Amino acid sequence: MKNYIKNFDELAVTKERTDLLEIIESGYEAIDTVEIINKNIIFNDKTLTVKGQTFNLDDFENIYLLGFGKASSVAILAVENILKDKITNGMVMDKVARGCKYVKEYICSHPLPSLENVAVSKSLMQMVENLTDKDLVITIVSGGGSAMLCYPESEYEQGVVLYSEFLKSGGNIIELNTLRRHLSMLKGGGLAKIIYPATLIALIFCDVPGDHFEDVASGSTYKDKTTIKDAEALLEKYNIANTFTFNETPKDDKYFEKVYNIPLVTNTNALVGMEKKIRELGYDVHNVGSQLYQDPTIIVDLFLSEATPHSVVIGAGEPSVIVKKKGGKTGRSEHFTMMALLKVTPDDTMSSFASDGIDNLSKSAGAIADLITKEKAAAKNLSLEKYIEDNEVDQFFEQTKDQIITGDTGSNVSDVMILLRK
């Protein structure tokens, strides 16, 4: 198995911690982007097979390769290694560059859009807006793409305001993406409309809990089922001032007749990989689901209530965290783990980890909460409540040296949570 956790040995000071970390590594292995691409894409002479669907490349004069989101550059590089010089042109928008050979890479901002993102998105549009039915476009769609694929400039201006306001609301990612779609020319099927009449293969790396593939990167290649009225209703629901100018997303079926949206990976894959490892280690398994959106305290209570002696509870999602104070680098996973630290028993070892390896602005993927963490915090006279209030939980775990360090994994399927009870 590939080693994903860089500080594994430093963290693995008990059997329970060692088992927990091995289970987490199995989760990362199950969503490894390169492995997912190599398993699902086969190129043989002139035939391209994608997860069982076959395309004859003799039918196309050009092949364009596009990507946007936090798993896109790794996936693009893997597709390049399969198709090589069959690729006519392409571009990828990600937070990091990976050294692609046939596709131009652009570093884009996340989680907020930027004017640079707008400029790159315009270039992407110009690359594909005059294609014909003799062209094939392969697109990697992954989480983070909502911020990166951003056009026109008015979407950027309104998107920054929307993101700030929505963080305070406690709403979920599906609701946020509904609003985003109606500010954009590219989201909610807008990209599919621009690429028409070319054939479009969209490979979906899903970061939206519950396997909501149509919501990844706000559904740029899916026909949108929501309307302006739905967006306006969400503003009313969360008492957000309606200062936005919404537009309707493409509704004509013709734009989607030659679109093949092919789901490749979700947080379910991570949970299945973890469950296999848990059973190998001899524990009972309790899987509480893949779409956990509730307040972290509620989810922690759920995990604790499900746990039995010599068992592991697993689940995934995006716990709802309302940011009440500016500053700090804390992300969902470290915040969740701190909530767990307030409640875990001496028999429990608990963690939450970001599948992309970057928990908001923290350098960690997540952290570990157990009796050892509590003892180190007490020895250093660290107040859990104070770090929570100041939104600086990352600094707490940095001081106790309980952060899980992976670096950028090149994967992105939401957060994953785990509780091991001895």
Backbone torsions as a table, in degrees:
resi	resn	phi	psi	omega
1	MET	NA	138.8	174.7
2	LYS	-65.9	141.1	177.6
3	ASN	-85.7	114.1	-178.7
4	TYR	-95.7	-34.7	-177.2
5	ILE	-91.1	112.2	-173.1
6	LYS	-70.5	-30.1	-179.2
7	ASN	-107.5	35.1	-178.1
8	PHE	-53.8	-52.2	-173.5
9	ASP	-64.4	-36.5	179.8
10	GLU	-66.6	-34.1	-178.5
11	LEU	-83.1	-29.9	-170.2
12	ALA	-82.8	67.6	-176.1
13	VAL	-97.4	-4.7	174.5
14	THR	-135.8	162.9	177.0
15	LYS	-60.2	-41.1	-178.0
16	GLU	-63.8	-43.9	177.5
17	ARG	-64.0	-42.3	179.7
18	THR	-60.0	-46.8	179.2
19	ASP	-63.4	-44.0	179.0
20	LEU	-58.2	-45.7	-178.1
21	LEU	-67.6	-36.7	176.6
22	GLU	-64.8	-37.9	177.9
23	ILE	-66.2	-41.9	177.4
24	ILE	-61.4	-42.2	178.8
25	GLU	-62.3	-35.3	176.6
26	SER	-64.7	-34.7	175.4
27	GLY	-64.3	-45.3	177.8
28	TYR	-62.5	-41.4	-179.5
29	GLU	-61.4	-37.1	-176.8
30	ALA	-69.5	-18.1	-179.0
31	ILE	-116.7	16.4	-179.8
32	ASP	-59.2	120.4	-171.2
33	THR	-61.5	-44.1	-179.0
34	VAL	-63.2	-43.6	179.3
35	GLU	-64.1	-38.9	178.8
36	ILE	-62.0	-45.3	178.8
37	ILE	-62.8	-49.6	-176.2
38	ASN	-64.2	-29.9	-179.8
39	LYS	-77.0	-28.7	-171.4
40	ASN	-107.2	-10.5	-178.7
41	ILE	-121.2	124.0	179.1
42	ILE	-126.0	126.5	177.4
43	PHE	-116.7	120.8	-177.5
44	ASN	-133.0	104.7	-178.7
45	ASP	60.4	-98.3	-179.0
46	LYS	-117.3	11.4	-177.6
47	THR	-113.0	127.9	176.8
48	LEU	-110.5	121.9	178.6
49	THR	-114.0	123.5	-178.8
50	VAL	-121.2	108.0	-180.0
51	LYS	47.5	46.2	176.0
52	GLY	91.4	-14.2	178.1
53	GLN	-94.7	130.9	-173.3
54	THR	-107.6	137.7	178.8
55	PHE	-128.5	130.1	178.4
56	ASN	-88.1	113.4	-176.3
57	LEU	-71.4	-12.2	172.8
58	ASP	-65.3	-19.1	-179.0
59	ASP	-77.9	-6.9	-173.8
60	PHE	-127.4	142.1	178.3
61	GLU	-89.1	-29.1	-177.3
62	ASN	-137.7	148.2	174.6
63	ILE	-124.5	122.0	178.1
64	TYR	-108.5	139.9	-178.5
65	LEU	-121.1	117.4	-177.8
66	LEU	-121.7	157.1	175.4
67	GLY	-160.4	147.8	174.7
68	PHE	-153.5	138.9	-178.4
69	GLY	119.2	174.2	-170.1
70	LYS	-79.0	-6.7	173.3
71	ALA	-110.6	3.1	-167.2
72	SER	-74.4	-41.6	-175.8
73	SER	-68.4	-38.2	175.8
74	VAL	-63.7	-43.6	180.0
75	ALA	-66.3	-41.7	179.0
76	ILE	-60.5	-44.8	179.7
77	LEU	-61.3	-38.6	178.6
78	ALA	-67.1	-39.5	177.7
79	VAL	-68.1	-38.7	175.8
80	GLU	-56.4	-42.5	-178.7
81	ASN	-66.5	-19.0	177.5
82	ILE	-89.9	-47.8	-174.3
83	LEU	-89.6	-27.5	178.7
84	LYS	50.2	-125.5	-172.3
85	ASP	-76.7	5.1	171.7
86	LYS	-70.3	-18.0	-178.6
87	ILE	-77.5	125.5	179.9
88	THR	-79.1	-47.2	-176.5
89	ASN	-166.0	170.0	176.3
90	GLY	171.6	174.7	177.7
91	MET	-157.2	154.1	-178.5
92	VAL	-137.3	139.1	179.9
93	MET	-114.5	117.1	-177.3
94	ASP	-149.6	175.5	177.5
95	LYS	-80.9	-20.0	-179.4
96	VAL	-137.1	158.7	175.6
97	ALA	-101.0	148.9	-176.2
98	ARG	-121.3	2.1	179.5
99	GLY	84.7	41.3	178.6
100	CYS	-66.8	148.6	-175.4
101	LYS	-99.3	-38.9	-173.8
102	TYR	-104.1	-12.7	-173.7
103	VAL	-120.9	135.2	178.6
104	LYS	-79.4	133.9	-177.8
105	GLU	-101.7	140.1	177.7
106	TYR	-127.2	131.7	175.7
107	ILE	-85.7	121.3	-176.0
108	CYS	-121.2	155.8	-177.7
109	SER	-80.3	153.9	177.7
110	HIS	-162.8	140.1	11.1
111	PRO	-86.8	-9.0	178.3
112	LEU	-94.7	143.4	173.7
113	PRO	-69.9	170.2	179.4
114	SER	-146.8	168.0	176.3
115	LEU	-64.5	-30.7	176.0
116	GLU	-64.5	-40.8	176.4
117	ASN	-60.2	-40.4	178.9
118	VAL	-61.4	-44.6	-178.6
119	ALA	-64.3	-42.1	179.2
120	VAL	-67.5	-40.6	178.3
121	SER	-61.3	-37.4	177.1
122	LYS	-64.0	-40.8	177.7
123	SER	-62.9	-39.3	177.7
124	LEU	-62.9	-43.8	177.6
125	MET	-58.8	-45.5	-177.8
126	GLN	-64.6	-29.3	179.8
127	MET	-67.9	-33.5	-171.0
128	VAL	-116.2	0.3	-171.5
129	GLU	-76.0	-15.3	-179.3
130	ASN	-117.8	30.0	179.9
131	LEU	-74.6	162.4	179.9
132	THR	-117.6	-179.8	179.6
133	ASP	-73.3	1.0	174.9
134	LYS	-96.2	5.3	-178.8
135	ASP	-108.0	146.9	175.7
136	LEU	-120.2	130.1	176.9
137	VAL	-116.6	124.7	173.9
138	ILE	-108.0	123.1	-174.1
139	THR	-123.1	129.7	172.1
140	ILE	-91.4	120.5	179.6
141	VAL	-114.7	118.2	-177.8
142	SER	-140.7	166.5	-178.1
143	GLY	-58.3	143.1	-173.6
144	GLY	97.5	-13.9	-178.8
145	GLY	-66.7	-21.8	179.3
146	SER	-62.6	-38.9	178.6
147	ALA	-77.1	-35.1	-173.2
148	MET	-79.6	-46.4	179.6
149	LEU	-85.1	96.1	-168.1
150	CYS	-139.9	113.0	179.3
151	TYR	-161.7	140.6	5.1
152	PRO	-84.5	-167.4	-178.4
153	GLU	-60.5	-30.9	178.9
154	SER	-63.9	-30.0	176.5
155	GLU	-65.9	-42.4	176.9
156	TYR	-59.3	-49.5	-176.6
157	GLU	-60.6	-45.5	-179.3
158	GLN	-76.3	-31.8	-177.6
159	GLY	-65.3	-37.7	178.2
160	VAL	-63.2	-43.9	178.9
161	VAL	-65.0	-45.5	-178.6
162	LEU	-60.0	-45.7	-177.5
163	TYR	-60.5	-44.6	-179.8
164	SER	-62.1	-44.8	-179.3
165	GLU	-68.8	-37.3	-175.3
166	PHE	-72.0	-31.4	177.6
167	LEU	-57.1	-31.6	-177.6
168	LYS	-81.7	-11.9	-171.1
169	SER	-86.0	-30.3	-174.3
170	GLY	84.3	8.7	177.8
171	GLY	-71.9	165.9	-176.7
172	ASN	-97.9	173.6	-172.9
173	ILE	-66.4	-32.3	179.2
174	ILE	-64.8	-40.6	178.3
175	GLU	-67.7	-41.8	177.9
176	LEU	-60.6	-42.8	-178.8
177	ASN	-68.4	-30.3	174.2
178	THR	-60.5	-43.3	177.7
179	LEU	-66.1	-44.1	-178.6
180	ARG	-59.7	-41.1	-177.7
181	ARG	-54.2	-38.7	-171.7
182	HIS	-90.3	11.1	170.3
183	LEU	-107.3	-4.1	-163.5
184	SER	-120.0	156.1	169.8
185	MET	-93.2	-14.0	-172.3
186	LEU	-110.1	-28.1	-179.4
187	LYS	-80.3	170.9	176.8
188	GLY	58.5	39.4	-179.8
189	GLY	88.8	-0.5	-178.7
190	GLY	-62.4	-38.3	178.8
191	LEU	-67.1	-40.1	177.9
192	ALA	-59.9	-39.3	179.1
193	LYS	-63.9	-40.8	-179.6
194	ILE	-68.9	-37.7	-178.8
195	ILE	-73.2	-28.8	178.0
196	TYR	-50.8	137.6	11.1
197	PRO	-96.8	16.7	176.5
198	ALA	-66.7	161.0	174.0
199	THR	-82.1	135.6	-176.6
200	LEU	-123.2	121.2	171.4
201	ILE	-106.6	115.5	-179.7
202	ALA	-108.9	118.6	179.8
203	LEU	-97.0	115.5	-168.8
204	ILE	-101.2	119.2	173.1
205	PHE	-103.1	102.0	-165.1
206	CYS	-87.4	124.4	174.9
207	ASP	-110.4	4.7	-177.2
208	VAL	-95.4	115.1	-176.1
209	PRO	-54.1	139.1	-179.3
210	GLY	94.5	14.0	178.1
211	ASP	57.9	42.1	178.0
212	HIS	-88.5	78.9	-174.6
213	PHE	-62.1	-33.7	-177.0
214	GLU	-69.8	-9.9	179.8
215	ASP	-100.5	-6.7	179.9
216	VAL	-66.1	128.6	-177.3
217	ALA	53.3	31.8	177.9
218	SER	61.9	29.2	168.0
219	GLY	63.9	49.7	-176.2
220	SER	-67.2	-20.5	-177.7
221	THR	-114.2	5.1	179.8
222	TYR	-108.0	145.9	171.7
223	LYS	-68.9	125.6	-173.7
224	ASP	-81.9	131.8	178.9
225	LYS	-91.5	-10.5	-177.6
226	THR	-91.8	164.6	-177.9
227	THR	-129.6	174.7	176.0
228	ILE	-57.6	-38.0	179.8
229	LYS	-61.9	-36.2	177.1
230	ASP	-64.2	-41.2	179.2
231	ALA	-64.1	-44.6	-179.4
232	GLU	-64.6	-34.8	179.2
233	ALA	-66.0	-34.1	178.3
234	LEU	-68.7	-38.3	176.3
235	LEU	-60.6	-40.9	179.5
236	GLU	-68.1	-41.0	-179.0
237	LYS	-57.5	-41.4	-175.6
238	TYR	-103.1	11.6	175.5
239	ASN	56.3	44.9	176.5
240	ILE	-99.6	128.5	-177.6
241	ALA	-58.6	130.4	-177.4
242	ASN	-83.1	79.6	176.9
243	THR	-105.2	15.2	-173.1
244	PHE	-101.5	149.7	174.9
245	THR	-105.8	105.7	-177.1
246	PHE	-91.3	152.5	172.4
247	ASN	-128.6	156.9	-178.7
248	GLU	-82.3	144.4	179.0
249	THR	-84.9	159.8	-177.6
250	PRO	-59.8	130.8	-178.5
251	LYS	-117.4	-7.1	-178.0
252	ASP	-75.7	124.4	-176.6
253	ASP	-60.4	-25.7	-174.3
254	LYS	-60.5	-31.0	-178.2
255	TYR	-68.8	-13.3	-173.7
256	PHE	-118.0	5.9	-177.3
257	GLU	-66.2	-30.7	-178.0
258	LYS	-115.3	29.6	177.2
259	VAL	-103.6	127.1	178.3
260	TYR	-115.6	97.9	176.6
261	ASN	-86.6	116.3	-173.5
262	ILE	-119.7	104.3	177.9
263	PRO	-67.0	133.3	-179.7
264	LEU	-113.5	-37.4	-174.2
265	VAL	-155.8	147.0	176.4
266	THR	-143.5	179.8	176.9
267	ASN	-67.3	-16.5	174.4
268	THR	-60.2	-38.5	177.4
269	ASN	-59.1	-42.5	178.8
270	ALA	-62.4	-43.9	-178.7
271	LEU	-65.8	-38.3	178.2
272	VAL	-65.0	-43.1	178.0
273	GLY	-63.0	-40.0	178.9
274	MET	-67.2	-41.1	-178.6
275	GLU	-61.6	-39.7	177.9
276	LYS	-60.9	-44.3	-179.7
277	LYS	-67.3	-39.5	179.4
278	ILE	-58.1	-44.1	-179.1
279	ARG	-68.0	-36.9	176.6
280	GLU	-60.6	-35.2	-179.5
281	LEU	-81.1	-5.8	173.9
282	GLY	91.2	14.3	179.0
283	TYR	-95.0	155.7	166.8
284	ASP	-75.2	153.4	-177.3
285	VAL	-119.0	135.5	171.2
286	HIS	-126.7	109.1	179.3
287	ASN	-98.8	114.6	-175.4
288	VAL	-96.0	7.8	171.3
289	GLY	116.1	167.4	-173.0
290	SER	-109.6	3.7	-178.8
291	GLN	-132.0	64.9	-179.8
292	LEU	-91.5	107.3	-177.1
293	TYR	-110.5	-5.6	-169.8
294	GLN	-70.1	175.9	172.8
295	ASP	-57.4	140.0	-178.1
296	PRO	-52.9	-37.9	-179.5
297	THR	-61.3	-39.8	178.6
298	ILE	-64.8	-41.2	-179.0
299	ILE	-69.6	-40.6	176.0
300	VAL	-57.6	-45.8	178.6
301	ASP	-60.6	-39.0	178.0
302	LEU	-61.7	-47.0	-179.9
303	PHE	-61.2	-45.4	-178.7
304	LEU	-64.5	-35.8	-179.9
305	SER	-72.3	-27.4	-178.7
306	GLU	-84.1	-23.5	-173.8
307	ALA	-67.7	139.9	173.9
308	THR	-128.5	163.5	179.9
309	PRO	-54.4	137.3	179.4
310	HIS	56.5	51.5	179.0
311	SER	-138.3	164.7	175.6
312	VAL	-129.1	128.8	175.7
313	VAL	-103.3	131.3	179.1
314	ILE	-130.4	154.6	177.3
315	GLY	-170.3	171.4	-177.3
316	ALA	-149.4	158.6	178.5
317	GLY	158.4	-154.3	178.0
318	GLU	-136.7	86.1	179.9
319	PRO	-52.4	143.8	-176.1
320	SER	-80.9	113.5	179.0
321	VAL	-117.1	120.2	177.2
322	ILE	-94.0	119.8	-179.3
323	VAL	-81.6	113.9	-176.0
324	LYS	-102.4	-15.7	-176.3
325	LYS	-140.0	134.8	179.7
326	LYS	-70.2	155.8	178.1
327	GLY	97.0	169.5	-179.1
328	GLY	83.5	162.3	-177.9
329	LYS	-119.5	9.7	-173.2
330	THR	-62.1	136.0	174.6
331	GLY	-108.8	-178.3	-177.6
332	ARG	-59.1	-43.1	-173.4
333	SER	-67.0	-45.7	178.7
334	GLU	-67.7	-37.4	177.3
335	HIS	-62.7	-45.1	178.3
336	PHE	-59.5	-44.3	-177.9
337	THR	-64.5	-34.7	176.4
338	MET	-66.4	-40.5	175.8
339	MET	-61.7	-35.8	177.2
340	ALA	-67.6	-38.0	-178.8
341	LEU	-61.9	-29.2	178.2
342	LEU	-68.9	-19.8	-169.4
343	LYS	-125.4	-14.2	-174.1
344	VAL	-65.3	148.0	176.6
345	THR	-89.6	168.9	178.0
346	PRO	-60.6	-18.1	179.6
347	ASP	-88.8	-2.4	-171.0
348	ASP	-108.3	142.1	169.4
349	THR	-127.2	123.2	-170.4
350	MET	-132.6	151.2	-179.4
351	SER	-158.2	158.0	166.4
352	SER	-133.6	139.7	-179.2
353	PHE	-137.5	143.0	178.0
354	ALA	-81.1	129.4	-176.5
355	SER	-65.6	-25.8	178.5
356	ASP	-85.6	-3.8	177.0
357	GLY	84.8	-4.2	-177.4
358	ILE	-124.8	106.2	-178.5
359	ASP	-87.5	90.6	-174.7
360	ASN	59.4	-123.2	-178.9
361	LEU	-96.1	0.1	179.3
362	SER	-70.8	158.1	177.0
363	LYS	-83.2	-2.7	-175.7
364	SER	-104.6	166.4	171.6
365	ALA	-89.3	-22.9	-177.6
366	GLY	171.1	-152.0	-177.7
367	ALA	-158.5	173.0	177.9
368	ILE	-114.3	138.4	176.7
369	ALA	-122.1	119.7	175.3
370	ASP	-159.5	-171.9	-178.8
371	LEU	-61.4	-35.3	178.8
372	ILE	-62.4	-43.4	178.3
373	THR	-59.8	-45.5	179.7
374	LYS	-60.6	-42.6	-178.7
375	GLU	-65.7	-40.0	178.4
376	LYS	-66.9	-38.3	178.6
377	ALA	-65.0	-40.6	179.4
378	ALA	-65.8	-38.9	-179.9
379	ALA	-65.2	-31.6	179.6
380	LYS	-94.6	2.5	179.9
381	ASN	57.2	44.3	-179.5
382	LEU	-92.2	129.7	179.3
383	SER	-91.5	113.6	179.2
384	LEU	-59.1	-46.9	-176.1
385	GLU	-60.5	-38.4	-178.3
386	LYS	-66.2	-43.5	179.9
387	TYR	-66.7	-34.2	176.4
388	ILE	-66.3	-47.4	-178.6
389	GLU	-61.2	-38.1	-177.8
390	ASP	-85.6	0.4	-179.3
391	ASN	57.8	42.8	-178.7
392	GLU	-129.8	39.4	-179.1
393	VAL	-60.9	-31.5	178.9
394	ASP	-58.6	-38.0	179.2
395	GLN	-69.0	-33.6	176.3
396	PHE	-59.9	-53.5	-176.6
397	PHE	-70.6	-25.5	174.7
398	GLU	-65.9	-38.4	179.5
399	GLN	-73.0	-34.8	178.2
400	THR	-83.0	-7.4	-179.8
401	LYS	60.7	42.4	179.2
402	ASP	-114.8	14.6	176.7
403	GLN	-75.0	145.0	174.4
404	ILE	-94.4	118.1	-175.2
405	ILE	-108.4	117.6	176.5
406	THR	-121.3	-24.9	-168.1
407	GLY	74.9	-179.1	179.9
408	ASP	-63.8	118.0	-176.0
409	THR	-85.9	-18.7	-174.5
410	GLY	76.8	10.0	175.5
411	SER	-120.0	164.4	179.9
412	ASN	-167.2	98.6	-179.4
413	VAL	-134.5	28.8	-179.0
414	SER	91.1	-173.6	178.7
415	ASP	-91.7	151.9	179.4
416	VAL	-127.1	137.4	-176.4
417	MET	-120.6	146.9	-175.8
418	ILE	-148.1	140.4	175.0
419	LEU	-131.3	122.6	176.3
420	LEU	-110.0	125.5	177.1
421	ARG	-113.4	124.3	-177.6
422	LYS	-80.4	NA	NA
